[in-house]
């Protein structure tokens, strides 16, 4: 043993902590009220002995693994359905709500959990409430009002909104939550349907640091990368940056593939070469094959992309940012909608270029 010290005191503390944790689980006490105390206890334990630190870190990981929360998930669309499923598979107690009850019934047939007919009933007793719906109006409809989530959440509970919405509605809901003694995080995601299904989403979060720290271990059930970006609204603003990047990248890729085809080149061979250099991007790696095949009936719909672009273009008019390329691509997506491609993947910009060939 280093310095001749025994690890028995650490082991005793670990045994005591395990017994305390079991009592906590049995008591049904609120997770977010107790978890900081347990984490501080683990932090104190880390300072006892050098050799004991490794065991204490493992203990903290164990606490995070067994600390299952009571969670509600509102909205079972192409993103919310698998995200709620990951929570259930991690062992969290999940109650779902969806405007179309059939989708909730389908989800319950696939995962362990329950459903409720209204958001207010779904969130009863929940420590964390996740939400992923369509837009600002949808968000207000499931959160505010007599049957909304806020009406049924207990003080201290946290609502995590994964909807891609405006920064204004995020700030609005954060203020209402604070008045009610609730936590609120705007946490839009990136990674598309595949990222949700595979549990590897990127999450951009706005809100209070303490609230984020409590919700983070649960959000990690379906996230590969997540970060607190700043106060309320910062998650939505970060998602806008993400969509600005995607709009330009997809248009550039569409033009490049169209050029290659017009020049009589083998598009697959060209991408195989240039993807190993500076032109490489996620869009190129994951979309070029389907683009060359003319397959667009999947992925992130043009209708939803235009909704996102409308939000960020409105924001740019307020903050003075110039977005000439993004505004142009938005009009190109309007052309795709006019072609009947509102539900096509965003990579369908190539179809617009090829329509007159």
C-alpha positions, 0 to 999 in steps of 0.5 A: 500500500502507498505510504503504508495506508490501508484502503479499508476506510475507503471500502467502509465508506463505499459500503455505507454509500451503497446502503444509503443509495439503496435506502434512497431508491426505496424512499422514492425521494427526488433524484435531482435533490439527492444526486448532488449530495451523493456526488459531493460525497464521492468527491470527498471520498476521492481525496482520501487516498491516492490508491483509493481514488480509482475505486471511488471513481468506479463507485461514482460511475456505478451511481450514475449507472444505477440512478434511474429516473422517472422520465416523461417524453412528449412527442414520438416523431421520427426523433422522439420515438427512438430517443424515448426508447433509449431511455427505456432501455437504459432502465429509466421509468418512462411515460410517453405522450403523443398527439396520435395515441396509436403511436404511443401504443406502438411505442409501448409494444416495443419498449417498457413504459407507459403512456398518458392521454395528456402532457399534464398526466404524462409528467405526473411525478416525473423528475425529468420531462423530455420534449421533441415536437415540431415548432414553437406553436407545438411546443407551447401547446404541449407545455403551457395551458391547463393540460400542458406539462408545466401544469403537472410538473412538481417543483424542482422537476426539469423540462428538457426541450429537444425541439428545434425552435426559436431562441425566443420561445426558449427564453419565454418557457425558461422564464415561465419555468422559473416562476413555477420553480421548475428547471428548463433547458433548450436542447436541440439535437443534430444527427438526424433520424439515424443519430436518434436510432443509434443513440449518437446525437449531438445536443446543444444546450441552453440553460443554468449550469446546475440544471444541466448537471442534473439532466446530463447523465439522463440525456447521455442515454441517446447522445454522443456529444453534448455541451452547455452553450450558455443561458436560455436560448443558447442551445437554439442559437447553436442549432441555427449555426449548425443549420447554416453550415448544413445548408451551404454544404449540401448545396455545394455537394449537390453542385459538385455531383451535378458538375461531375455528371455533366462532365462525364465523370464517375461520381463515385470515383470522384468522391472516393478521391476528394473525400480523402482531402479537404472537401470531405464532410459528413454530408459527402460521406453519408449522402453522396451514394443516395444522391447519385442514385436519385434516392431522396425518400428518407432522412431530414425532410425539406419541409422541416429544413425550411422551418429551421431556415425560417427561424434562423433567418428571422434571428439574423434580421434581429442580430444583424448577421448577413446570410446571403448563401443561406437565404439563397439555399432556402429559396432553392428548397422552396423550388424542391417543395414546388417539385413535390419534394417537401418530404424528401431529404435535404440532399434533394437539392441535386434533384433541383439541379437535374430537373432540366437536364 
